[in-house]
Amino acid sequence: MNIKDKVKQKYGEAALGVSEGGGCCCGPKAPTGIAQVARKSHDIYSGDETAGIPAAAIVASLGCGNPSALARLKPGESVLDLGSGGGVDVFLSARKVGPGGKVYGLDMTDEMLTLSRETQRQAGVENVEFPELWAGCLAGAMQEARYRSELAAAGFVDVDIEPTRIFRAPDVREFLSAAGAEAVSLADQTDGKIMSASVRATRPARSGA
């Protein structure tokens, strides 16, 4: 077994240990093995931060820091949490970016993703996604107006967007098939509305730079 498979196995065991611990009024049972280490990581979050976050997400945390406290997130921003684990940092970030923002949790462990989606359901957090399609061709697609706005905010001018491929409903249906029937049903609504493009823009030199 290579190191990647070993890591996935251990993190999977941690997630399953939390899930199988149940959800009594006192929260999940104390985990064993690698998940026991997570107990120490809880000290990095304040009570105000963890209020309203399902206990399972906190128990499954195997992190050694509190990135959302350092990232200076602003309302409306989009965030990608690599190695999102049980999802606690995703939920904390979601609060900071607000309804107008979006947080994506990406993890290589299926058991952690399953746990994260369940805790998301329990918490009722809507601006979060543990993205099966994040690595796909259409992942992270953005509306053209917002794309132009983001470029302008970054200081780019003379933006030229030239379509290189227009995606039709059958194309989108194929990409979404892995996400289930509900997602596939949206394909017809996106017919001709998604494209890949060549983007050219200029960022003027700053004075004194």
C-alpha positions as CSV (number, residue, x, y, z in Angstrom):
1,M,0.0,0.0,0.0
2,N,1.5,3.4,-1.0
3,I,1.5,6.4,1.2
4,K,-1.5,8.0,-0.4
5,D,-3.6,4.9,0.1
6,K,-2.4,4.7,3.7
7,V,-3.4,8.2,4.4
8,K,-6.8,7.7,2.8
9,Q,-7.3,4.6,4.9
10,K,-6.5,6.3,8.2
11,Y,-8.6,9.4,7.5
12,G,-11.4,7.1,6.3
13,E,-11.2,5.2,9.6
14,A,-11.4,8.5,11.5
15,A,-14.5,9.5,9.6
16,L,-16.2,6.2,10.1
17,G,-15.3,6.3,13.8
18,V,-17.2,9.5,14.1
19,S,-20.2,8.4,12.0
20,E,-20.5,5.1,13.8
21,G,-20.4,6.8,17.1
22,G,-23.9,7.9,16.6
23,G,-25.6,11.2,17.4
24,C,-27.0,11.1,20.9
25,C,-27.6,14.3,22.9
26,C,-24.1,14.3,24.1
27,G,-22.7,14.1,20.6
28,P,-20.7,11.3,19.0
29,K,-18.9,8.8,21.1
30,A,-15.2,9.4,21.7
31,P,-13.3,8.1,18.6
32,T,-10.3,5.8,18.7
33,G,-7.1,5.6,16.7
34,I,-6.1,8.6,14.6
35,A,-9.4,10.3,15.5
36,Q,-8.3,10.5,19.1
37,V,-5.6,13.0,18.0
38,A,-8.4,15.3,16.8
39,R,-9.3,16.0,20.4
40,K,-6.3,18.2,20.7
41,S,-7.2,20.1,17.6
42,H,-10.5,21.3,19.1
43,D,-8.6,23.7,21.4
44,I,-7.8,25.9,18.3
45,Y,-11.5,26.9,17.9
46,S,-13.4,29.1,20.3
47,G,-16.8,28.3,21.6
48,D,-18.3,31.1,19.6
49,E,-16.8,29.7,16.4
50,T,-18.1,26.2,16.9
51,A,-21.5,27.2,18.1
52,G,-24.1,25.8,15.6
53,I,-21.6,23.5,13.9
54,P,-22.5,19.8,14.2
55,A,-20.4,17.9,16.8
56,A,-19.4,15.3,14.2
57,A,-17.6,17.9,12.1
58,I,-15.6,19.1,15.1
59,V,-14.8,15.6,16.3
60,A,-13.6,14.7,12.8
61,S,-11.2,17.6,12.6
62,L,-7.6,16.5,12.3
63,G,-6.2,19.9,11.6
64,C,-3.5,21.8,13.5
65,G,-4.6,25.3,12.7
66,N,-7.5,27.6,12.2
67,P,-7.1,28.9,8.7
68,S,-10.4,30.8,8.5
69,A,-9.2,33.0,11.4
70,L,-6.1,34.0,9.4
71,A,-7.4,34.3,5.9
72,R,-9.1,37.7,6.3
73,L,-12.1,36.5,4.3
74,K,-14.6,39.0,3.1
75,P,-18.4,38.7,2.3
76,G,-19.0,37.5,-1.3
77,E,-15.6,35.8,-1.7
78,S,-15.2,32.2,-3.0
79,V,-13.0,29.9,-1.0
80,L,-11.5,26.5,-1.7
81,D,-10.5,24.4,1.3
82,L,-8.1,21.7,0.2
83,G,-8.2,18.7,2.5
84,S,-11.5,19.8,4.1
85,G,-11.9,16.7,6.3
86,G,-15.0,16.8,8.4
87,G,-15.8,20.3,7.2
88,V,-15.4,22.5,10.2
89,D,-13.2,25.0,8.5
90,V,-15.5,25.1,5.5
91,F,-18.5,26.0,7.7
92,L,-16.5,28.7,9.5
93,S,-15.4,30.2,6.2
94,A,-19.0,30.0,5.0
95,R,-20.1,32.3,7.8
96,K,-17.5,34.9,6.9
97,V,-18.2,35.0,3.1
98,G,-21.9,35.1,3.8
99,P,-24.8,34.2,1.4
100,G,-23.2,36.0,-1.5
101,G,-20.0,33.9,-1.2
102,K,-19.3,30.2,-1.7
103,V,-17.0,27.7,0.0
104,Y,-15.9,24.5,-1.7
105,G,-14.5,21.6,0.4
106,L,-12.2,19.2,-1.4
107,D,-11.0,16.0,0.2
108,M,-9.6,12.8,-1.3
109,T,-11.3,10.6,1.3
110,D,-14.8,9.4,0.4
111,E,-15.8,8.8,4.0
112,M,-14.9,12.3,5.0
113,L,-16.9,13.7,2.1
114,T,-19.9,11.6,3.1
115,L,-19.6,12.8,6.7
116,S,-19.2,16.5,5.5
117,R,-22.3,16.3,3.4
118,E,-24.3,14.9,6.3
119,T,-23.1,17.6,8.7
120,Q,-23.9,20.2,6.1
121,R,-27.4,18.9,5.9
122,Q,-27.7,19.0,9.7
123,A,-26.4,22.5,9.9
124,G,-28.5,23.8,7.0
125,V,-25.6,25.6,5.4
126,E,-26.4,26.5,1.8
127,N,-23.4,28.3,0.5
128,V,-21.1,25.2,0.8
129,E,-20.4,22.4,-1.6
130,F,-18.2,19.3,-1.2
131,P,-17.6,19.3,-5.0
132,E,-17.7,16.0,-6.8
133,L,-17.2,18.0,-10.0
134,W,-14.5,20.4,-8.8
135,A,-11.8,18.7,-10.9
136,G,-14.1,18.4,-14.0
137,C,-14.1,20.4,-17.2
138,L,-17.0,22.7,-16.0
139,A,-15.9,22.9,-12.4
140,G,-15.9,26.4,-10.9
141,A,-17.6,27.9,-13.9
142,M,-18.4,31.6,-13.5
143,Q,-20.8,33.9,-15.3
144,E,-19.2,36.1,-17.8
145,A,-20.2,39.4,-16.2
146,R,-18.7,38.3,-12.9
147,Y,-15.6,37.0,-14.6
148,R,-15.1,40.4,-16.2
149,S,-15.8,42.1,-12.9
150,E,-13.2,40.0,-11.1
151,L,-10.6,40.8,-13.7
152,A,-11.4,44.5,-13.4
153,A,-11.1,44.3,-9.6
154,A,-7.7,42.7,-10.1
155,G,-6.6,45.7,-12.2
156,F,-7.0,44.3,-15.7
157,V,-8.3,46.4,-18.6
158,D,-9.1,45.8,-22.3
159,V,-10.6,42.4,-21.5
160,D,-11.4,40.3,-24.6
161,I,-13.2,36.9,-24.2
162,E,-13.3,34.7,-27.3
163,P,-15.3,31.5,-27.1
164,T,-13.5,28.4,-28.1
165,R,-16.2,25.9,-27.4
166,I,-20.0,26.3,-26.7
167,F,-21.3,23.4,-24.6
168,R,-24.7,22.0,-25.6
169,A,-27.1,20.1,-23.4
170,P,-25.7,16.6,-24.3
171,D,-22.2,17.7,-23.3
172,V,-23.4,19.1,-20.0
173,R,-25.5,16.0,-19.3
174,E,-22.4,13.8,-19.7
175,F,-20.3,15.9,-17.3
176,L,-23.1,16.0,-14.7
177,S,-24.0,12.3,-14.9
178,A,-21.7,11.5,-12.0
179,A,-23.5,13.9,-9.7
180,G,-26.9,12.1,-10.0
181,A,-30.2,12.5,-11.8
182,E,-31.2,15.8,-10.2
183,A,-28.1,17.4,-11.6
184,V,-28.5,15.8,-15.0
185,S,-32.0,17.3,-15.2
186,L,-30.5,20.8,-15.2
187,A,-28.6,20.1,-18.5
188,D,-31.3,21.4,-20.8
189,Q,-31.4,24.7,-18.9
190,T,-27.7,25.2,-19.6
191,D,-27.8,24.4,-23.3
192,G,-25.6,26.9,-25.1
193,K,-25.0,28.9,-21.9
194,I,-21.6,27.5,-20.9
195,M,-18.4,28.0,-22.9
196,S,-14.7,27.6,-22.7
197,A,-12.9,30.7,-23.9
198,S,-9.6,32.3,-24.7
199,V,-9.2,35.4,-22.4
200,R,-6.9,38.3,-23.1
201,A,-6.5,41.3,-20.8
202,T,-3.9,43.9,-19.9
203,R,-2.8,44.9,-16.5
204,P,-1.2,48.3,-16.6
205,A,2.1,48.9,-14.8
206,R,1.6,50.7,-11.5
207,S,3.2,54.1,-11.0
208,G,6.5,53.7,-9.4
209,A,6.6,50.0,-9.9
